[in-house]
Amino acid sequence: MKPDGSNINPIALELLQMKLPDGSYLFPTPQTIDPTRPFESQGFSAFSRACSFNEDQFMTNADFLQSTKSKFAVRFFFANSAQNTTFPQSVNIQGFPRTTEIRFRNFSFAHTYIFNSNLLNEARVGFHRNFDGFSAQAPFSWSGIGVAAAAQNDNLPCITMLGSYNICAAPSFSAVVDSYDFLDSVSYVRGRHSMRFGGGISRGRVYFRSYQNNDQILFLSYLDFLLGLDGVTNGSGFSNVFLSVRFNGLFPHLLQVWDGNLYAQDDIKITNRLTLNAGLRYEHIGSYSDGLGRIVNFDMTRADPNPPPTGTLQGFVAAANYSGGTLPPGVTKASNNSATNADGKNNWAPRVGFAWQVLPHSSRFVLRGGYVIYYSRLTTQTSFIHLGFSEPFAEAGVEVAASSPTLANPFAQPIPPVSAFPVWMPYSPSSSLSISAVAPDIRPSIVQQYSMNLQTAFANDFLLEVGYVGTRGTHLFRERAPNQALLASPSDPIRGQTTNTLANIPLRVPIEGFGATGIGNIDSAGASWYNGLEVSITKRLSKGLQFLASYTFAKSLDTDGANVVVVSDAAITIGNQNNPRSRYGRSSFDRLHRFVPSYVYNFPSPKSSSTFVNKLLGGWAVSGVATIQSGTALTLVSTNANNVFGITGDRAQLAAGCTNAQVVTPGSVNSKLNNYFNTACVGPSVPFRVIGADGMGTDFGNSGVGIVDGPDQRNFDIAPIKKTSVGWLGENSNLEFRTELFNAFNTSQFANPFTDASSSSFGQIQSTSVSSRIIQLALKLNF
């Protein structure tokens, strides 16, 4: 069925004929529409992005010297900025501008007091506020054109037609981040000891004041938009509305936390050649809670793996200050306001280091080393983005490739009003829910850093440094889907299933009633390792030349960082969710080699009696920076709809007999821009290993993490410089002319190829990582 003047959907027709306040049409040419002809020939065209900025700043400093021992200092910084974007995101229809506002307020008050020549105290109080927000406009509302949508998001419509128009208001959001801090530090010097003591306390508050979702409708084509029919009416069995997403609920949250710390540190000069540093820091890292009582978690260990047909809420855990009224049966109330165990609040961080002059009577060789532990707190994204956008204070309705939606009624029904929240949805054997959760035992991440390096002045004006740097991360944050289907067998049946098929995935999950990817769980079980050799040579300025050349030979490994796919605001681990060893490998940012030299050379000036010759040939110099480095580690992924574990985000499959060394096509990068990977080893044509009893269900892809390198990089930035003396502005005044060449030799430096083996673009390099040569001219007057 093709739309013509008689069967265009009335809502689509209304949009095509809609006028904006300036008298122009929402669509460029609504009067004449011929779907058989290209849109460009009918006047349809995308608009350029346009932005405008407004910014106000104010800063003041005040110092008061009360006496020779007492000093007060006040600092205040104020800034407001706003950006108006005419065509935000991928919007190509006018009338949907977006305004982004950012405001900063920073205030500090400090008092420094000198008791004597050995003892000093500094106390500081600070207040910091950041406001971030963005608002959107649209020329029509859902209700204004007759679309049944959530009243909460009525004024933010979003309609997308693939390959055509994106009529979309951006989401609306505002948040205020406050920090109140008090710090005090004492410095005391006595004999060989230089000691520092202190501590502080801080109060953090993040007030997410509002959020509005831009409920979205997606059409696969412009013709689908013009029809807007359900699957029965259009005769295909599938609605013209391919995808609809709505999201509503109670979104304001007031996240707050108390933190505190104490520390002591001593630098001890053991001998004239050896200095030791020893310190200990105590950190109390609080857990975020919601002052509005809207944190609800889901604990898989408390859930009912075999829920009754009537459904259950067992496993849901509400914060102690839950504000949603009486808790329904099955929901547990936590003993604290974070709805977790609040583990890892009290932490000890030692710090040790040394500096040793190796030779008795020479400072040419100095050996330094150190070890330190750092802690990283849980972020508000964990508490708000993950839990605040989930049951029971928020609800999403998604319909994909369904039969019933129409342009007039595209969203999953019923749509609860804001007044109905909290809305509890029990899980049962017949449900397939999705929930966000935080592991009850989640705790702050720990990073250990250690290093050793030797410095030597091996010649006049030259310094050589050779060192080892290591980092070990534990309890790192990650997100995975722990409800992936298990494997059944006659000796180990699961709910009566003894075989594994695509059809029985819902029966083989650990918690029935949730999809295999239906529980997105953030935990702190990730780990990382970094080991690097660092070498640098520094030459101080002499004979017109100074330079720094640095080389790093390093390797970074982790259990999850190179193994994720971004979904909305979270990072979901791909591949086997329950096998940490299968997720272990090179980090996505890992580069084996990196060499960066930088230099400045002032050419000798001629010694001539002619002033003209001196001005012409003197004052020349050249500076530059080069970057020569290996490519980053690549992990090959694939969308595998036949994964028997229910995890469609998978790693790619290597063909039998292929090794990692054979994955990349031999030859220069230029010769394999469209076939970077060897498709005989990996790609859409390589089938996954079938292990399902239905002859369809497959195992996970067998390729590893970070198994190949992307294109390397060789970039040279060079700047010839000419300085000409202009004595009339002073003895040292000069006019400086610079020609700055970025990527001076116009070397092609390519971005990474597409690594999704299920995509038609697999192995293609479609962009560069560095622009082609750019020449910039600059003229500067120094006086």
C-alpha positions in Angstrom: 0.0 0.0 0.0 1.4 3.4 -1.0 0.1 6.6 0.5 -1.5 9.2 -1.8 -3.7 12.2 -1.1 -6.6 9.9 0.1 -4.8 7.5 2.4 -2.1 9.5 4.2 -2.5 9.1 7.9 -4.5 12.1 9.3 -1.8 12.7 12.0 1.0 12.6 9.4 -1.0 14.9 7.1 -1.5 17.4 10.0 2.3 17.5 10.6 2.9 17.9 6.9 0.6 20.9 6.9 1.7 22.4 10.2 3.0 26.0 10.1 5.6 27.4 12.5 5.2 30.8 14.2 7.3 32.5 11.5 4.8 31.3 8.8 7.1 28.6 7.4 6.1 25.0 7.3 7.4 22.4 9.7 8.3 20.3 6.7 10.0 22.2 3.9 7.4 21.5 1.2 4.2 19.9 2.5 2.0 20.9 -0.5 3.4 18.4 -3.0 4.6 15.0 -1.8 5.5 12.3 -4.3 6.9 9.3 -2.4 8.1 7.8 -5.7 10.6 10.6 -6.2 13.7 11.5 -4.2 13.0 13.9 -1.4 15.8 16.2 -2.4 14.1 16.8 -5.7 11.0 18.0 -3.8 12.7 20.5 -1.7 13.4 18.4 1.4 16.8 19.1 2.8 18.6 18.9 6.1 19.4 22.1 8.0 22.9 23.0 9.2 23.5 23.1 13.0 23.6 26.5 14.6 24.6 27.4 18.1 24.8 30.6 20.1 26.5 31.2 23.4 26.0 33.5 26.3 28.5 33.7 29.2 28.9 35.8 32.3 31.9 35.5 34.7 32.9 37.2 37.9 35.9 36.5 40.2 37.1 38.3 43.3 40.0 37.6 45.7 40.6 39.3 49.1 43.5 38.8 51.4 43.8 40.3 54.9 47.1 40.2 56.8 45.9 40.5 60.4 49.5 40.3 61.7 52.8 38.8 60.7 51.5 35.5 61.9 47.8 35.5 60.9 46.4 35.8 57.3 42.9 35.5 56.0 42.0 34.8 52.3 38.7 34.8 50.6 38.1 33.6 47.0 34.8 33.7 45.1 34.1 32.6 41.5 30.8 33.1 39.6 30.0 32.0 36.1 26.9 31.5 34.0 26.8 30.2 30.5 24.1 29.2 28.1 24.2 27.5 24.7 21.3 27.5 22.4 21.4 24.8 19.7 19.0 25.2 16.8 19.4 21.6 15.6 20.4 19.4 18.5 21.3 15.7 18.2 20.5 14.5 14.7 17.4 16.7 14.3 17.1 18.0 10.7 13.7 19.8 11.0 13.5 23.3 12.3 11.5 24.1 15.4 13.2 21.9 18.0 15.9 24.1 19.6 17.6 23.0 22.8 19.1 25.3 25.6 21.9 24.1 27.8 22.6 26.0 31.0 25.7 25.7 33.2 26.3 27.7 36.3 29.2 27.6 38.7 29.5 29.1 42.3 32.8 28.5 44.1 33.6 30.1 47.5 36.5 29.5 49.9 37.6 31.1 53.2 41.0 30.2 54.5 43.0 31.2 57.6 46.8 30.6 57.9 48.5 31.0 61.3 52.2 30.7 62.0 52.9 29.7 65.6 56.6 29.7 65.2 59.3 28.9 62.6 58.6 25.2 62.9 54.8 25.1 63.2 52.1 26.3 60.8 48.3 25.7 60.6 45.9 26.3 57.7 42.2 25.9 58.0 39.9 26.2 55.0 36.1 26.2 54.5 34.7 25.8 51.0 31.3 25.8 49.2 31.0 24.7 45.5 27.9 24.5 43.4 27.4 23.4 39.8 24.1 23.6 38.0 23.6 21.7 34.8 20.4 21.7 32.9 19.0 21.5 29.4 15.5 22.3 28.2 13.9 21.7 24.8 11.1 23.1 22.7 8.8 21.6 20.1 6.2 23.2 17.8 3.6 20.7 18.7 2.7 18.2 21.5 1.6 14.6 21.3 -1.9 15.4 22.5 -2.0 18.3 20.1 -1.8 16.0 17.1 -3.9 13.2 18.6 -1.2 10.7 19.8 -1.9 8.9 23.0 1.3 9.4 25.0 2.3 9.9 28.6 1.0 13.2 29.9 4.4 13.7 31.7 6.2 13.9 28.4 3.5 15.3 26.2 5.5 18.4 25.2 8.6 16.5 24.1 7.6 14.5 21.0 10.2 12.6 19.0 9.5 11.0 15.6 12.3 9.4 13.6 12.2 8.1 10.0 15.3 6.2 9.1 17.1 7.8 6.2 14.8 10.7 6.2 13.6 13.1 8.9 14.3 13.3 12.7 11.5 15.4 14.3 12.7 15.2 17.8 12.7 17.3 20.9 15.7 16.6 23.2 15.1 15.3 26.8 14.8 17.9 29.5 16.9 17.7 32.7 18.3 19.8 35.5 20.5 19.0 38.5 22.3 20.9 41.2 25.6 19.6 42.7 26.7 21.0 46.1 29.8 20.4 48.1 30.5 21.8 51.6 34.0 21.2 52.8 36.1 21.9 55.9 39.8 21.1 55.9 42.6 21.7 58.4 46.3 20.9 57.9 49.3 21.3 60.2 52.9 21.5 59.1 55.6 20.8 61.7 59.4 20.7 61.1 61.7 19.3 63.7 65.3 18.1 63.1 65.3 15.6 60.3 61.5 15.4 60.2 59.1 17.4 58.1 55.7 16.3 59.2 52.2 17.1 58.0 48.9 16.2 59.8 45.4 17.0 59.0 41.9 16.0 58.0 38.6 17.1 56.7 34.9 16.5 56.4 32.7 17.1 53.4 29.0 17.0 52.7 28.0 16.2 49.1 24.5 16.8 47.7 23.2 16.0 44.2 19.7 17.2 43.6 18.3 15.9 40.4 15.5 18.3 40.2 13.7 17.2 37.1 13.8 14.9 34.1 11.6 14.5 31.1 12.0 11.9 28.5 11.4 12.5 24.8 9.1 9.5 24.2 10.1 8.2 20.7 8.5 6.6 17.7 10.7 5.1 15.0 9.6 4.4 11.4 11.8 2.4 9.0 10.9 4.7 6.2 9.1 7.9 5.3 6.3 5.8 3.7 5.7 4.0 7.0 5.3 7.4 8.6 2.7 8.5 6.0 0.7 5.3 6.6 1.1 4.9 10.3 -1.1 1.7 10.4 -1.2 -1.4 12.5 -0.2 -4.7 11.1 -3.7 -6.0 10.4 -4.8 -2.9 8.5 -1.7 -2.6 6.3 -1.8 -6.3 5.6 1.8 -7.1 6.5 1.2 -8.3 10.1 3.7 -5.7 11.4 2.8 -2.2 12.3 4.3 0.7 10.4 5.5 1.9 13.8 8.7 -0.2 14.1 9.7 0.9 17.6 8.2 3.0 20.3 9.8 3.9 23.6 8.1 5.7 26.5 9.6 6.4 29.9 7.9 8.1 32.8 7.9 8.1 36.6 9.0 10.1 39.7 12.5 11.3 38.7 13.5 13.9 41.3 16.2 12.6 43.7 18.2 14.2 46.5 21.3 12.2 46.8 23.5 13.0 49.7 26.6 11.7 51.5 29.1 12.4 54.3 32.8 11.9 53.8 35.8 12.4 56.1 39.5 11.9 56.2 42.5 12.0 58.5 46.2 11.8 57.5 49.7 11.9 58.8 52.9 12.1 56.8 56.6 12.4 57.6 59.5 13.1 55.3 62.6 11.9 57.1 66.1 12.8 56.0 67.9 9.7 57.1 71.3 10.8 55.7 72.5 13.4 53.3 71.9 10.8 50.6 68.7 9.1 51.7 65.2 10.6 52.3 62.2 8.4 53.3 58.6 9.4 53.1 56.0 7.5 55.2 52.3 8.4 55.5 49.0 6.9 56.5 45.6 8.2 55.4 42.2 7.2 56.8 39.2 7.7 54.6 35.6 7.4 55.5 33.7 7.0 52.2 30.0 7.2 52.7 27.3 5.6 50.6 24.9 7.8 48.7 21.3 7.9 50.0 18.2 9.6 48.6 16.7 12.3 50.9 13.4 11.8 49.1 13.4 8.1 49.9 13.3 6.8 46.4 16.1 4.1 46.3 14.9 0.5 45.7 17.4 -2.2 44.9 17.1 -5.8 43.7 19.0 -8.5 45.5 19.3 -11.8 43.5 20.2 -13.7 46.6 16.9 -12.9 48.1 14.8 -13.4 44.9 12.6 -16.4 44.3 14.1 -18.4 41.4 10.8 -20.1 40.8 8.1 -17.5 41.3 4.4 -18.5 41.7 2.0 -18.0 38.8 0.5 -15.0 40.6 3.9 -13.3 40.8 6.1 -12.1 43.6 8.2 -9.1 44.6 10.7 -11.2 46.6 14.2 -9.8 46.2 13.3 -6.1 46.1 15.0 -4.1 48.8 13.8 -0.7 49.8 15.9 1.9 51.5 15.3 2.4 55.2 13.8 5.9 54.5 11.5 4.6 51.7 8.8 7.2 51.1 6.4 5.3 48.8 3.9 4.3 51.5 3.3 0.8 52.8 5.7 -1.8 51.2 3.9 -4.6 49.4 4.4 -8.3 50.5 7.8 -9.7 49.5 9.7 -6.4 49.6 12.4 -6.1 52.3 13.3 -2.8 54.0 17.0 -2.3 54.3 18.8 -1.3 57.5 20.2 1.8 55.8 19.3 4.5 53.3 21.4 3.1 50.5 19.7 -0.3 50.1 23.1 -2.0 50.0 25.4 -3.5 52.7 27.3 -0.2 52.7 30.6 -2.1 52.6 34.0 -0.5 52.5 33.2 2.7 54.3 36.4 2.8 56.5 39.6 2.6 54.5 43.3 2.9 55.3 45.7 4.1 52.7 49.5 3.8 53.4 52.0 5.8 51.4 55.7 5.1 51.4 58.5 6.4 49.2 62.2 7.1 49.1 64.9 9.1 47.2 68.5 7.9 47.3 71.6 9.5 46.0 73.4 6.4 44.8 77.0 7.6 44.7 78.6 9.0 47.9 80.0 12.2 46.5 78.0 12.7 43.3 74.4 13.7 42.6 74.5 12.3 39.1 72.6 9.1 40.0 69.3 9.3 42.0 67.0 6.4 42.6 63.4 7.0 43.6 60.5 4.7 44.4 57.1 4.7 46.0 53.9 2.8 46.8 50.4 4.2 47.4 46.8 3.0 47.7 43.9 5.1 46.5 40.1 4.6 46.9 37.4 5.6 44.5 33.8 6.1 45.7 30.6 4.9 44.1 29.2 7.6 41.8 25.8 9.2 41.7 25.4 7.4 38.3 25.3 4.1 40.2 22.6 5.4 42.6 20.6 7.6 40.3 20.9 6.5 36.7 20.9 2.9 37.6 18.4 2.6 40.5 16.5 5.9 40.1 15.4 5.0 36.6 14.0 1.6 37.6 11.1 -0.1 39.4 9.0 1.1 41.3 9.6 4.8 40.7 10.0 4.7 37.0 8.6 2.6 34.2 9.5 2.0 30.6 7.3 0.8 27.8 9.0 -0.6 24.7 7.4 -2.2 21.6 9.5 -3.5 18.8 8.3 -5.0 15.5 4.8 -5.5 17.0 1.5 -5.6 15.2 -0.8 -3.4 17.2 0.8 0.1 17.4 -0.4 2.9 15.2 0.7 6.5 14.8 -2.3 7.5 16.9 -1.7 4.9 19.6 2.0 3.9 19.4 3.0 3.4 23.0 2.7 0.4 25.3 -0.5 0.7 27.4 -1.5 1.3 30.1 0.5 4.4 30.8 0.5 5.2 34.5 0.2 8.8 35.5 2.8 10.4 37.8 0.4 10.2 40.7 0.3 6.4 40.4 4.0 5.9 41.3 5.5 3.9 42.9 4.3 1.2 40.6 5.3 -2.3 41.6 5.4 -5.0 38.9 5.7 -8.6 40.3 7.7 -11.1 38.3 6.1 -14.5 37.4 6.8 -17.5 35.1 4.9 -15.7 32.3 6.7 -12.3 32.6 9.9 -11.2 31.0 10.9 -8.1 33.0 14.0 -6.0 33.1 15.4 -4.4 36.2 18.5 -2.5 37.3 20.3 -3.5 40.4 23.4 -2.9 42.5 25.2 -5.8 44.1 24.6 -5.7 47.9 28.3 -6.1 48.6 29.4 -3.3 46.3 32.2 -1.2 47.8 34.7 1.5 46.8 37.3 0.6 44.2 41.0 0.2 45.2 43.9 1.2 43.1 47.5 0.4 44.1 50.3 2.3 42.4 54.0 1.6 42.6 57.1 2.8 40.8 60.8 2.8 40.7 63.0 5.1 38.5 66.7 6.0 38.1 67.7 9.5 37.1 71.2 10.2 35.9 72.9 13.3 34.5 75.1 11.3 32.1 76.5 14.4 30.4 76.3 18.2 30.7 72.8 19.4 30.0 71.5 15.8 29.6 69.2 13.9 31.9 68.3 10.3 31.5 65.4 8.6 33.3 64.6 4.9 33.3 61.7 3.7 35.4 59.1 1.1 36.0 55.5 2.0 36.7 52.8 -0.4 37.9 49.1 -0.1 38.8 46.8 -2.8 40.2 43.1 -2.2 40.4 40.7 -4.3 42.4 37.0 -4.0 43.2 36.5 -2.0 40.0 32.9 -1.2 38.9 31.4 -3.1 36.1 27.9 -4.1 34.9 26.9 -7.5 33.8 23.8 -9.6 33.2 23.9 -12.4 35.8 20.6 -13.9 34.8 22.0 -15.4 31.6 20.6 -18.8 30.9 22.3 -21.9 32.4 23.0 -25.1 30.5 20.7 -28.0 31.3 21.5 -31.7 30.9 19.8 -35.0 31.8 21.9 -35.2 35.0 21.4 -31.6 35.8 17.9 -30.6 34.7 16.6 -27.0 35.0 12.8 -26.7 35.6 12.3 -30.0 33.8 14.5 -29.0 30.8 17.2 -31.5 30.0 18.3 -30.0 26.6 19.2 -26.5 25.5 17.3 -24.7 22.8 16.5 -21.1 21.9 12.9 -21.7 22.9 13.6 -22.8 26.4 15.9 -19.9 27.4 13.3 -18.4 29.7 13.1 -21.7 31.6 16.9 -21.9 32.1 17.5 -18.5 33.6 18.5 -18.4 37.3 15.5 -16.1 38.2 12.4 -17.0 36.2 10.3 -14.0 35.1 13.3 -11.9 34.0 15.0 -12.1 30.6 18.5 -13.5 30.2 19.7 -9.9 30.0 16.8 -8.6 32.1 18.9 -7.9 35.3 21.6 -5.3 34.8 23.7 -5.6 37.9 26.5 -3.3 38.9 29.1 -4.9 41.1 32.7 -4.2 42.2 34.4 -7.4 41.1 36.4 -6.0 38.2 40.2 -5.9 38.1 43.0 -4.4 36.1 46.8 -4.6 35.7 49.2 -2.1 34.2 53.0 -2.5 33.8 55.2 -0.1 32.0 58.8 0.7 31.2 59.3 4.5 30.8 62.5 6.0 29.3 63.1 9.7 28.7 66.0 11.9 27.7 65.9 15.6 28.5 68.4 18.1 27.1 68.4 21.6 28.6 68.8 24.5 26.4 72.4 24.9 25.2 73.9 25.7 21.8 70.4 26.6 20.7 68.9 23.2 21.2 66.5 21.7 23.8 64.5 18.6 23.6 62.6 15.9 25.4 62.2 12.4 24.1 60.0 9.9 25.9 59.4 6.2 25.2 56.9 3.9 26.9 56.7 0.1 26.6 53.7 -1.0 28.5 50.8 -3.4 28.7 47.4 -2.9 30.3 45.1 -5.8 31.1 41.6 -5.9 32.7 38.6 -8.1 33.2 35.9 -5.9 31.7 37.1 -2.6 30.2 37.7 -3.9 26.7 34.7 -6.1 26.9 31.7 -3.8 27.0 29.0 -2.4 24.7 27.3 0.9 25.7 23.6 0.6 26.1 21.9 3.9 27.1 23.8 5.2 30.1 25.3 1.8 31.2 28.1 -0.4 29.9 27.0 -4.0 29.6 29.6 -6.8 29.5 29.5 -8.8 26.3 30.1 -12.5 26.0 29.8 -15.0 28.9 28.6 -13.1 31.9 29.6 -15.7 34.4 33.2 -16.5 33.3 35.7 -13.8 34.4 38.5 -15.6 32.6 36.8 -15.2 29.2 36.6 -11.5 29.8 40.3 -11.1 30.7 42.6 -9.5 28.2 44.2 -6.3 26.9 42.4 -3.0 27.7 40.8 -1.2 24.9 43.3 1.7 25.3 46.4 -0.5 25.4 49.2 0.5 23.1 52.4 -1.5 23.3 54.8 1.2 22.1 54.6 5.0 22.3 57.5 7.4 21.4 57.0 11.2 21.7 60.0 13.5 21.0 59.6 17.3 21.2 62.2 19.9 20.5 63.1 23.5 19.9 66.2 24.6 17.9 67.3 28.1 17.5 69.5 28.4 14.4 72.8 30.4 14.7 72.5 34.0 13.7 75.0 35.3 11.2 77.7 37.6 12.3 77.6 40.4 9.7 78.1 44.1 9.8 75.0 44.5 7.7 71.9 45.1 9.8 69.7 44.0 6.9 71.5 40.6 6.7 71.3 40.1 10.4 67.5 40.8 10.4 66.9 38.6 7.4 69.0 35.6 8.3 68.9 35.8 12.1 66.2 34.8 14.6 65.2 31.6 12.8 64.0 28.6 14.9 62.1 25.4 14.5 60.0 23.5 17.0 58.0 20.3 16.8 56.3 17.4 18.4 56.1 13.9 16.9 53.9 11.0 18.1 54.8 7.5 17.0 52.7 4.8 18.6 51.2 1.3 18.2 47.6 0.9 17.5 45.1 0.2 20.3 43.9 -3.2 21.2 40.8 -4.4 19.4 38.2 -6.8 20.6 36.0 -8.3 17.8 32.3 -8.4 18.7 29.2 -9.8 17.1 25.4 -9.7 17.4 24.4 -13.3 17.9 20.6 -13.8 18.0 21.1 -17.6 18.3 23.2 -17.5 21.4 21.8 -20.4 23.5 22.6 -18.5 26.7 20.3 -15.6 25.7 23.2 -13.1 25.4 23.0 -11.5 22.0 25.9 -9.2 22.6 28.7 -11.7 21.9 32.3 -11.8 20.8 33.1 -12.9 17.2 33.8 -16.5 16.2 37.2 -17.5 14.7 37.1 -20.1 12.0 38.6 -23.5 12.8 42.4 -23.5 12.5 42.7 -19.7 12.5 45.1 -18.0 15.1 45.1 -14.4 16.3 48.1 -13.7 14.1 45.9 -14.5 11.0 43.0 -12.3 11.9 44.4 -9.1 10.4 44.9 -9.0 6.6 48.7 -8.8 5.7 50.0 -5.6 4.1 49.9 -1.9 4.7 46.9 -0.1 6.2 46.3 1.7 2.9 46.0 -1.7 1.1 43.3 -3.0 3.5 41.0 0.0 4.1 38.0 -2.2 3.2 39.2 -5.5 4.4 41.3 -4.9 7.5 40.3 -8.3 8.9 40.8 -11.6 7.2 37.2 -12.7 6.5 38.3 -16.2 6.0 39.1 -16.3 9.7 36.4 -14.0 11.1 33.4 -12.2 9.8 29.7 -12.6 9.0 30.3 -15.8 7.0 32.0 -17.7 9.9 29.3 -19.6 11.8 29.2 -19.9 15.6 29.6 -23.4 17.1 26.1 -25.0 17.5 25.5 -26.7 20.8 21.8 -26.4 21.1 19.5 -29.5 20.8 17.4 -27.6 18.2 20.4 -27.3 15.9 20.3 -23.5 16.1 21.5 -22.5 19.6 25.2 -21.6 19.6 28.0 -21.3 22.1 29.7 -18.0 22.8 32.1 -16.7 20.3 35.6 -18.0 20.8 37.7 -14.9 20.0 39.6 -13.4 22.9 39.9 -9.9 24.3 42.2 -7.4 22.6 43.6 -10.0 20.2 44.7 -7.6 17.5 46.0 -4.0 17.1 44.3 -1.2 15.2 46.3 1.0 12.8 49.4 2.6 14.2 50.0 6.4 14.2 52.9 8.5 12.9 52.2 12.2 13.3 54.6 15.1 13.0 53.7 18.7 14.0 56.4 21.3 13.0 56.6 25.1 13.4 59.2 27.2 11.6 59.6 30.5 13.6 61.1 33.8 12.6 61.8 36.5 15.2 62.8 40.0 14.0 64.0 42.6 16.5 62.0 45.8 16.7 64.1 48.0 18.9 61.6 50.9 19.1 59.6 48.9 21.7 62.6 48.1 23.9 65.8 46.2 23.7 64.2 42.7 23.8 61.1 43.4 21.8 60.6 41.4 18.6 58.0 40.5 16.0 57.4 36.7 15.9 56.0 35.0 12.8 55.1 31.3 13.1 54.0 28.8 10.5 52.5 25.9 12.3 52.1 22.7 10.3 49.9 20.0 12.0 50.5 16.6 10.4 53.2 18.3 8.5 54.0 15.4 6.1 50.3 14.8 5.5 50.6 11.2 6.7 47.4 9.2 6.4 46.6 8.1 10.0 43.5 5.9 10.1 40.9 5.3 12.8 40.1 1.8 13.9 38.1 -0.4 11.6 34.6 -1.6 12.4 34.9 -4.5 14.8 31.3 -5.8 14.7 31.6 -9.1 12.8 27.9 -9.2 12.2 27.9 -5.8 10.4 28.3 -5.3 6.6 30.9 -2.6 7.5 33.1 -5.2 9.4 36.7 -4.6 8.7 36.2 -1.2 7.0 38.1 1.9 8.0 35.8 4.8 7.3 37.6 7.7 8.9 41.0 9.1 10.0 42.2 9.6 13.6 44.2 12.8 12.6 43.2 15.4 10.1 45.1 15.9 6.9 47.7 18.6 7.0 46.6 21.9 8.5 48.7 25.1 8.2 48.2 27.9 10.6 49.9 31.3 10.4 50.5 33.4 13.5 52.0 36.9 14.0 52.9 37.9 17.6 54.5 41.1 19.0 56.7 40.5 22.1 57.7 43.4 24.2 
